[in-house]
Amino acid sequence: MTKPPEIEIAGRKVGPAHEPFVICELSGNHNGSLERALTMIDAAADTGCDAIKIQTYTADTITMDVDRPEFRIHGGLWDGRSLHELYQEAQTPYDWHPALFERAKARGVILFSSPFDETAVDLLASLGAPAYKIASFEAVDIPLIRYAAAQGKPLIISTGMANLAEMEAAQDAAMHGGASGTVLLHCVSSYPATFEDANVRTVADMAQRFDCPIGLSDHTPGSAASVAAIAMGACVIEKHFTLARSDGGPDAAFSLEPDEFKALVADCKNAWRALGMAHYDVLGAERGNIQFRRSLYVSADVKAGEMLSRANVRSIRPGNGLPPADLEAVLGRPAKRDLKRGEPLAWDMVG
């Protein structure tokens, strides 16, 4: 049997044979405050997540401040805003990064980031980032993927909007560029995404097509899509996080609060445990209850030689008598001895 694909992030194995790797995405929900960002790391660590992810860019490294229609968002959560304005608000300043990595280390949780250009990769490499996340919108930026892959760490690549050829090209660039492994995340690049658009069956299909762990970057409300993805074979779940949606923030509307994220982590890991394997044997936990299955019992006193009938033999719980399937075989036969009501029926009692 072929071994299931797996990678390793900071000593943690990620793949179908291991419990789900749940990533808490902080994004821009720090609302421009380093103190809030540090508090978010503490709160995220308390949820039991496996890793925390940030985003490494500046407004000028991800876009340009240009007054043209294509640089402005039309419709959706950020309608009317320019790209430069939005990213100026949402960016996690480069000079915050050492403090964020230090806080995550102190809390014993993995921290890594999505770089959006080469300067971001260089910064993250200097801080010892154990992995790199390629965002969906950058999945077609093959030079960026190669540059990140050259660090020799795993790459997690979101595939929102990408077709199969683009997914293959991204993974190929990562592996040939030197990455120690890849994870591909099914993703719907809509903020928030609807359940109708989630299509988490894509996770199982991707697992058949790509020789790497598959996961879900989930922008739907709540945890239902993430748990469904685990059932489809997802090894990684990424979900946005905030201290409180009421605080606002670029991604607050589709982010989970601490108690919700803690429940997501537990639900995903319990869903994975519940999958188990297909089998038809009695489990150890069931053995003690076998005695309470149905079986044949004497339901009324019977004299020796009297015929057994439905009036004096019944299928009931517990299970110490003959199997219920033997009922027709014993009916109409004589009792070998006097039988008392409540005795489990056995063949040596039947003529």
N, C-alpha and C positions, 0 to 999 in steps of 0.2 A: 504494500500500500504506500502511495506517495505521501511523504510527510507534509502536513499543512504548512503553508508559507508563514513565516514570522520574521519580525525585525526586533531590534533591541534599542530602547531609548533610555539612556541613563541607567542601564542595568536592569530595566524592566522589559520583559519579553512581551511582545504585542503580536497577536495572531489568533486564529480560531481555537487553538488549544488552551488559550489563556483567558481569564475573565476580562471583560471589556475595559479598554483604556479610555477613560472619560476626561475630556479636555474642557476646562472652564475658560471661555473666551471673554477677556475683559474689554476688548475693543476700546472705544472712546468713551465708555461710561464713567471714566474717572472725572469727567466734566472739567478738565483743565487743572485739577488739583493733585499734586503729588501726594499730599497727605491722604486724600481719598483713595488714590491708587494703591497706596500701601495698606490702607484699611481693607480694600477689596481683596488684596492678596491674603490677608489674615482670614477674612470671611470665606474666601474660596477654599483655602486650606482646610477650614473647619467643615466643609461639606463632604470631605472624603474623596474629592476628585483626585485623579491620578496626575494631572498636569494643569498648569495655568498657561494661557497663551496671551501675548500682547501683540501689538502691531508696530512695526518700526518703519516710519517714514516721516517726512515733513511735507507740508503742502507743496513745496517747490520740487521735491524729488518724485512726487507721484503725479503731479499735473503742472499746469502753468496758469498764472493769473492773467487770463485773456478774456476780453469782453466779446465773445462770439457765442451764437446760439448753442453750438455743440458742447460748450463748456458749462452749460447750465442744465439743471435737472428739470425734467418736465413730468409731472405726475408723481404719485406715490408719496412715501413718507417724507421725502426731502424736496418736495415740489417747489420750484422757483429759486432754489439755492444754487450758487455757482459751485463747481467742484472745488475750486481753491478755497472758498469760504468754508465749505463743509469740512475739508481735510485740515484746514487751519484750526478749526474747533476740535476735531476728533484726534489729532495727532498726539502721540505719546513722545514728548521731547527726548531727544537723544541723551541729554544730560541727566534724565531720570533713570536711565536704564541700569547703571550700577547699583543704585539703591533698591530697585525692584528685584534684581537678581539676588542681591544680598538678603532681602527680606524673605524671598522664596526659599533660599538655602537655609535660613534660620528656622523656617517653618517645616523644613523637610519635604518640600513639594517641588516637583520638576517645573521649571519655567523655560519656555522657548517662545519664539516669535515668528511672525510673518514679515520677512524683509521685502521691500518693494523696489529696491535698487541695489547696486553694488556697495554703496557706502553703508547701507543697512546691514548687508551680509558681513562686511568687515567689522562693524561695531559688535554685532552679535558673536562673531568668531572670537573677538578679543575678550568677550565675557564668558566664553566657554559654553555657548549654547549647545545643548545636546542633540538638537534636531532643528529643522527649518520647515516652516509651513508655507506653501505656495498658495496664495489666494486664488479663487476661481477666475477673477479678472486678469490675473497674471499667468494663468495656466498656458497661455499661448506665447508667453515671453520666453522662448527657448534659451536665448543668451542668459537671462537671469537664472533660469533653472540650472543651466550648466555651471554658472558661477557659484551658486549655492551648493550644488552637488560636489564641487571641487573641494569643499571643506571636509568631505569624507564622512558626513553624518547622514542619518536618515532624512528623507524628504517626505512630508505629508502634503499631498496635492489635492486641493478641492477641484471638482470637475464641473461646477455650474456653468451652463451654456456650452460646454465642450462636447463636440461629437466624438465618435469612437476614434476617428483618425487623429484628432487632436489629443485625446487621452493617451493613445499609443505613443504619439510623438513626445509628449511630456514625460511619460515614464521612461521612454528610451533615452531621452536627453539626460534624465536624472541618473540612470544606471550607467550609461556610458560616460557620464561626466564625473563619476567617482562616488556617488552616494552609496552609503552602506546598506541601503534598502529603501523601499518606497511603500507608502500607503496611499491608496486612492480613495477619496471621499466622494460618495454621491452627494450632490448638492443642488438645491433649487435656488438660484440667485434672485430671489424675490424677498422683500423685506417689509412685513413678514410674509412667509409662504403659507399657502392654504393646505389643508390636509388633502384636498382633491388633487393638488399639484405635486404632492410629496413623492408618490410613486416609489415607495421603498422596496418594491420587488426588484427594482433596478440593482439593489445591493447584491442580491443572489445572482443576478445575471452577470454583473461585473466580476463576481468571484469565479465564475466559470470562464471568463474571458482573460483575466489577468492573473499572473502568478505572483500575487502579493496580497497582503491583508487589505480588506475593503472596509470602509466605514461610512458614516453619515455626518455631514455638517448640516445641522438641523435648525431651520429658521421658522418652524411652525410653532404655534402656541403649545405650552405644556410639554409633557413627556411622552405622549402616545406614539408619535412617529418614531422617536428614538427607541422605545421598547419594541415596536414592530420591526425596526431595522435589526435589532439584536436577534429576533426570531428569524430574520432573513439571512443571518450570518455576519452581521456587522461586528467588527473587532474594535472599532474606534468610534466614539461619539463625541462630537464637538457641539457645544451649546453656549450661547451668549449669557452673560451674567451681569447683574447689577445689585447694588445694595437695596434699592427700592425703585420701582418703576416710576413712582410719583416724583422722584428727584429729577426726572428728565435725563437727557443724554442722547447722543446720536442714535444709539441702538437700544434704548431702554424699552421701547414698545414691544420688542420681541425677545427680551431677555428674561431670565428667571431670577427671582429673589433667592436669598440664601436657603430658606426652608424648602423652597421648591426645588432648588438645585440638589440639595441633600437627598430629597425624595427621588429625583431623577437618577442620581448615582446608585442609590439602593435598588430602585426598580430595574435599572439596566443590568446590574450585577446579579440580582435575583432571577431575572428573566434568563440570563445565560446559564445559571445553575439549573434552572427548571428545564432547560432544553435536554440536558443529559444525553442519552443515546436510546435508539430504538431497541427494545428487548421485551421478551414475553415470559420471563421467569418471575417467580415470587421474590419480591424484595425482602431483605432482612427485616425492614421495618414493618412488613406485612405479615410476617410469619406468626406473630402472636395473635393475629386476628383470624387465622384460618379456622380456628376452633369455633368461630361464631358464624361460619357459613351454614347454609341449610343442609339438613340430612333427614333421614327417615327415623321417626320415633313412634313408639307405641303410644297411641292417644287414648286408649281405653283398655281396661283389663281384658285379657284373652285367656281362655282355658286351653289346656293342652289339647290338640286335635281340632280346635276351632279354626275356621278359615280366616285368613287375613283379608281385610277389606278396607275401603276408604273410611269406614266407620271407626276402625281401630288402628289405622296407620296414617300418619300425616308427614308431610315435608315441612319442617320447622327449623328455626335456629335453636340450639347450636349445632355444630357439625360433627358430632361424635358417632353418628349412625351411618347406615349405608347411604351412598350418593342418591339424590332424588331421581336420577336417571334410572335407578333400579326399581322404582315403584311398580311399574307394570309387571315386572318379573316376579315380585313377591305377592302381589294380589292374587287371591284364589288358592294360595298354598296354606297348608295347616301349620299351626304353631307346634313346635316340638315339645314345648313345656308350657307351663303357665307363664304368661307375660304380664308384667305390671305396667300400668300407665306411667309414662315418663322414662321408660327404658329406651336407650338407643338400640335400634334394630340392627342385628347382625345375621349373617347367613347361617350360623350354627343354631339360630333360633327358629329357622324356617325349615319345614319338611319338603 
